[in-house]
């Protein structure tokens, strides 16, 4: 297949581009590189040093003989997006090119607007470009399990059968997003579903859980093929933060009671899920949803697992609880179905094995680069809209949040 990977400079986009290229597909990697500019703005950086895109694709060709075409693209430009689609006429477009941080979207009004404009308008531009230049192309879009929220019933894969006043129908599963970022993903899902129905496009929405892991077999081939690893309060995931904290002797910081439960998966399973979805396209006019995760854990369970993994090597770790800066429920029912990718052949990795063999080892290797000041949460959901983020000065980079946004009490 010819595949365009949008957001190819990101944590998931780059390993996906490599994985698909390694499998023999023709890959075009496109990105605006805005994620690197957001790092400068937020005073954050990947724990693992990452090479530039030109150096990455050159190194990949040197090592494998396989060529990945690199294109600079901003999805905010409909003409540029349409031109790219027309030039390459892809069989599949894998769409990772979105602002993906819930905390970033909650810093202030401008950050919320930026998130939703970037995500929703970019996806709309892509949909129009596909209709114009590649109507038979299969769109594989990265969604999020966060669209569903934490309902008190089982979470289905995208749709739910309901009976009301004696009549039955199959309808999109109700959405209860928890941030302006997650709201943008809901808007994307609705827009994609509509265009499949109206224009006959075909799309797979991958409602992904929280991804962990340091890389894939392809990114592990050379230091210049490494992907990002974020552990800070803006971009980092909870498991990455716990591993970084334990590496420098910092207490593992659990927000609130720690009962918040979510789906998780290894990054190696992410790239495999994308491949499986791409190899098994839906029919024209079909919008389908796969829940993309393999295990579910609460925040407290993750903290205990990291603590146990460190203890196995004779290193003691403590756990502390902080006031929750978010407005999510800290104790709730959570049971989500995730069968469709397993039916297509996914063989999941296990969290405990991944922790010991990959994540903790990588963090130990780069622990001199850890900045403990980036562990504490700097964004409070309740006071978003009045925050202010300052451009990073030369040298040490930080985020300045206005005092009115700091947690009170």
C-alpha positions in Angstrom: 0.0 0.0 0.0 0.9 3.6 -0.3 0.4 5.2 3.1 0.6 8.8 4.2 1.3 9.2 7.9 0.3 12.6 9.2 1.9 13.7 12.4 4.9 11.6 11.5 7.3 13.5 13.8 5.3 12.5 17.0 5.7 9.8 19.6 3.4 7.5 17.7 3.6 8.8 14.2 7.3 8.2 13.7 7.3 4.5 15.0 4.2 3.9 12.8 5.9 5.3 9.7 8.9 3.0 10.4 6.8 0.0 11.1 4.8 0.3 7.9 7.9 0.9 5.9 9.6 -2.2 7.4 6.5 -4.2 6.3 7.1 -3.2 2.7 4.6 -0.4 2.3 5.4 2.9 0.5 5.4 5.6 3.2 5.1 9.3 3.0 5.8 11.0 6.4 4.2 14.4 6.8 4.3 16.9 9.7 4.3 20.6 10.4 6.8 20.1 13.3 4.6 22.2 15.6 5.1 19.6 18.4 8.7 20.7 18.8 7.6 24.4 19.0 5.1 23.5 21.7 8.0 22.0 23.7 9.8 25.3 23.5 6.7 27.1 24.6 6.0 24.8 27.5 9.6 24.5 28.8 9.5 20.7 28.2 11.5 18.3 26.1 11.7 14.6 25.4 13.7 12.6 27.9 15.2 10.7 24.9 17.0 13.0 22.4 15.4 12.9 19.0 16.8 13.6 15.6 15.3 15.9 13.0 13.1 14.4 10.4 15.6 14.7 7.5 18.2 13.0 9.6 15.7 10.3 10.7 14.6 9.3 7.2 18.2 9.4 5.9 19.3 7.1 8.7 16.4 4.7 8.0 17.4 4.4 4.3 21.1 3.9 5.2 20.2 1.0 7.6 17.4 -0.7 5.6 17.6 0.5 2.0 13.9 1.6 2.4 12.9 5.1 1.5 10.4 7.1 3.5 9.4 10.3 1.7 9.4 13.4 4.1 7.0 16.2 3.4 6.5 19.4 5.5 2.7 19.9 5.8 0.3 22.0 7.9 -3.2 20.6 7.8 -4.5 24.2 8.4 -3.9 24.8 4.7 -6.7 23.1 2.7 -4.9 23.8 -0.7 -1.6 22.3 0.6 -3.4 19.3 2.1 -5.4 18.7 -1.1 -2.2 19.0 -3.2 -0.4 16.4 -1.0 -3.3 13.9 -1.3 -3.5 14.5 -5.1 0.2 14.1 -5.6 0.5 10.7 -3.8 -3.1 9.3 -4.2 -2.7 7.1 -1.0 -4.5 3.9 -0.3 -4.4 4.8 3.4 -4.0 8.0 5.4 -3.0 7.5 9.0 -3.9 10.6 10.9 -1.9 11.4 14.1 -1.5 15.1 13.4 -3.3 16.7 16.3 -2.6 18.5 19.6 -2.9 15.6 21.9 -2.5 16.9 25.5 -5.5 17.4 27.7 -3.5 19.6 30.2 -2.3 21.8 27.3 -5.9 22.4 26.2 -6.9 23.4 29.7 -4.2 26.1 30.4 -6.2 29.0 29.1 -8.9 30.1 26.6 -6.3 30.6 23.8 -4.9 27.1 24.4 -8.4 25.6 24.3 -9.2 27.4 21.0 -5.8 26.5 19.5 -6.4 22.8 20.4 -9.9 22.7 18.9 -9.0 24.7 15.8 -5.9 22.7 15.1 -7.6 19.4 15.6 -11.1 20.0 14.2 -10.2 22.2 11.2 -7.2 20.1 10.3 -9.3 17.0 10.2 -12.0 18.8 8.2 -9.4 19.9 5.7 -8.2 16.4 5.4 -11.7 15.1 4.8 -12.4 17.6 2.0 -9.0 16.7 0.5 -9.8 13.0 0.5 -13.2 13.7 -1.1 -11.6 15.8 -3.8 -8.5 13.7 -4.6 -8.7 10.2 -3.1 -12.3 9.3 -2.4 -11.5 5.6 -2.1 -8.7 6.1 0.4 -9.1 4.5 3.8 -8.7 7.1 6.7 -7.3 5.5 9.8 -7.8 8.2 12.5 -6.4 8.2 16.0 -9.2 8.9 18.4 -9.2 8.3 22.2 -10.9 6.3 24.8 -11.3 9.6 26.6 -14.2 10.4 24.3 -16.4 8.0 26.3 -15.6 9.3 29.8 -16.4 7.0 32.7 -20.0 5.9 32.3 -21.6 3.6 34.9 -22.3 1.0 32.2 -20.0 -1.0 29.9 -18.4 0.9 27.1 -19.1 -0.6 23.7 -16.9 -0.3 20.6 -18.2 2.9 19.1 -21.9 2.1 18.9 -24.6 0.9 21.3 -27.9 -0.9 20.7 -30.7 0.9 22.5 -34.5 0.4 22.9 -36.7 3.4 23.5 -40.5 3.5 23.5 -40.7 0.1 21.9 -38.2 0.9 19.1 -34.6 -0.2 18.7 -31.7 1.4 16.9 -27.9 1.2 16.8 -26.5 4.6 17.7 -23.1 6.2 18.5 -22.1 5.5 22.0 -22.7 8.5 24.3 -19.7 10.7 24.7 -18.6 12.4 28.0 -15.2 13.9 27.2 -13.1 15.3 30.1 -11.2 18.2 28.6 -11.2 20.6 25.6 -8.7 18.2 23.9 -11.1 15.2 24.3 -14.0 17.4 23.1 -12.0 18.0 19.9 -11.7 14.3 19.4 -15.5 13.9 19.7 -16.0 16.6 17.1 -13.6 14.8 14.8 -15.6 11.6 15.2 -18.8 13.2 14.3 -17.4 15.0 11.3 -15.8 11.8 10.0 -18.9 9.7 10.5 -21.0 12.4 8.7 -18.6 12.5 5.7 -18.6 8.7 5.4 -22.4 8.8 5.3 -22.7 11.8 3.0 -19.7 11.3 0.6 -19.1 7.5 0.8 -15.7 7.9 2.5 -14.3 4.9 4.5 -12.8 5.4 7.9 -11.6 3.6 11.0 -11.6 5.5 14.3 -9.1 4.0 16.7 -10.2 5.0 20.2 -6.9 4.5 21.8 -6.1 4.1 25.5 -3.0 5.5 27.2 0.2 4.4 25.4 3.4 3.4 27.3 6.7 2.2 26.1 10.1 3.4 25.0 9.9 2.3 21.3 9.6 -0.4 18.8 12.1 -2.8 17.1 12.5 -0.2 14.4 13.2 2.8 16.6 15.6 0.7 18.7 17.8 0.1 15.6 19.7 3.4 16.0 19.8 6.4 18.3 18.7 8.6 15.4 15.6 6.5 15.0 14.4 7.0 18.6 11.0 8.4 19.3 10.0 10.9 22.0 9.5 10.0 25.7 7.5 12.5 27.6 7.3 12.4 31.4 6.3 16.0 32.3 3.0 17.4 33.5 1.9 18.8 30.1 2.7 16.0 27.7 3.7 13.0 29.8 1.6 10.1 30.6 1.1 8.9 34.2 3.2 5.7 33.7 6.1 7.6 32.2 6.0 10.1 35.0 6.1 7.4 37.6 9.1 5.7 36.0 10.9 9.0 35.7 10.1 9.9 39.4 11.3 6.5 40.6 14.6 6.9 38.7 15.6 10.0 40.6 14.3 8.9 44.0 11.2 11.1 43.8 7.9 9.9 45.3 5.3 8.7 42.8 2.7 11.4 42.7 -0.9 10.0 42.5 -3.6 12.6 41.8 -6.4 12.3 44.3 -7.4 8.9 45.5 -5.9 7.2 42.5 -9.0 5.2 41.5 -9.1 6.8 38.0 -9.1 3.8 35.7 -8.2 3.8 32.0 -7.2 1.4 29.2 -3.5 1.1 28.4 -1.4 -0.5 25.7 2.3 -0.9 24.7 3.6 1.3 21.8 4.5 -1.9 19.9 0.8 -2.8 20.0 -0.1 0.7 18.8 1.8 0.3 15.5 0.5 -3.2 15.0 -3.1 -2.0 15.6 -2.7 0.7 12.9 -1.3 -1.9 10.5 -4.1 -4.3 11.2 -6.7 -1.6 10.6 -5.0 -0.5 7.4 -4.8 -4.1 6.1 -8.5 -4.7 6.7 -10.4 -1.6 5.3 -14.1 -0.9 5.8 -16.5 -0.7 3.0 -17.2 2.5 1.1 -19.4 4.7 3.3 -18.6 2.8 6.5 -17.4 4.5 9.7 -16.2 1.9 12.2 -14.7 2.2 15.6 -12.1 0.0 17.3 -11.3 0.4 21.0 -7.5 0.3 21.0 -6.1 -0.9 24.3 -5.1 -4.2 25.8 -5.3 -3.8 29.6 -7.0 -1.5 32.1 -5.5 -0.2 35.4 -6.2 2.4 37.9 -3.6 5.1 38.7 -2.9 3.5 42.1 -2.4 0.1 40.5 0.2 1.6 38.1 2.0 3.2 41.0 2.1 -0.1 42.8 3.5 -1.9 39.8 6.3 0.6 39.3 7.1 0.4 43.0 7.2 -3.4 42.8 9.4 -3.4 39.6 11.9 -1.1 41.4 11.8 -3.2 44.6 12.7 -6.3 42.5 16.0 -4.5 41.9 16.5 -3.5 45.5 15.4 0.1 45.1 12.7 1.4 47.4 10.1 3.8 46.1 7.4 5.7 48.0 3.9 6.8 46.8 2.3 10.1 47.7 -1.1 11.6 46.9 -1.6 15.1 45.6 -4.8 17.1 45.3 -6.3 16.2 42.0 -5.9 19.1 39.5 -8.5 17.5 37.2 -12.2 17.2 37.5 -12.4 13.5 36.7 -14.1 10.9 39.1 -11.5 9.3 41.4 -13.6 6.2 42.0 -15.8 4.8 39.3 -17.0 1.8 37.3 -14.9 1.1 34.2 -15.4 -1.8 31.8 -14.7 -1.2 28.1 -14.8 -3.7 25.3 -11.8 -4.1 23.0 -12.4 -7.2 20.9 -12.3 -6.2 17.3 -8.5 -5.7 17.0 -7.9 -9.0 18.8 -10.2 -10.6 16.2 -8.0 -9.2 13.5 -4.9 -10.9 15.0 -3.5 -8.5 17.6 -1.2 -10.4 20.1 -0.8 -7.9 23.0 2.3 -7.3 25.1 2.1 -7.5 28.9 2.5 -4.4 31.0 4.7 -6.0 33.7 7.2 -7.4 31.2 7.3 -4.1 29.3 8.0 -2.1 32.5 11.0 -4.1 33.4 12.5 -4.8 30.0 11.9 -1.5 28.3 10.5 1.5 30.0 12.5 1.5 33.3 15.7 0.6 31.5 15.4 3.4 29.1 14.6 5.9 31.8 17.6 4.8 33.8 19.8 5.3 30.8 18.7 8.9 30.4 17.9 9.8 33.9 20.5 12.6 34.0 18.2 14.5 31.6 15.2 14.3 34.0 14.0 17.7 35.4 12.1 17.0 38.6 10.5 20.5 38.5 8.4 19.2 35.6 6.7 16.5 37.8 4.3 18.8 39.7 1.0 19.7 37.9 0.9 23.3 36.8 -2.6 23.3 35.2 -5.8 23.1 37.2 -9.0 22.2 35.3 -11.2 24.4 37.5 -9.4 27.6 36.7 -8.5 27.1 33.0 -9.3 30.1 31.0 -7.2 32.5 33.1 -3.8 30.8 32.7 -0.9 32.4 30.9 1.9 30.6 29.3 5.1 32.5 28.5 7.6 31.9 25.8 10.7 30.1 27.0 13.8 32.2 27.7 17.2 31.3 26.4 18.7 28.5 28.4 16.5 26.9 31.0 13.0 26.5 29.8 9.9 26.8 31.9 6.2 27.3 31.8 4.8 30.2 33.8 1.2 29.7 34.8 -0.6 32.8 36.3 -1.2 32.7 40.0 -4.9 32.6 39.5 -4.6 29.2 37.9 -2.6 27.7 40.8 -4.6 25.2 42.9 -6.2 27.0 45.8 -6.5 25.7 49.3 
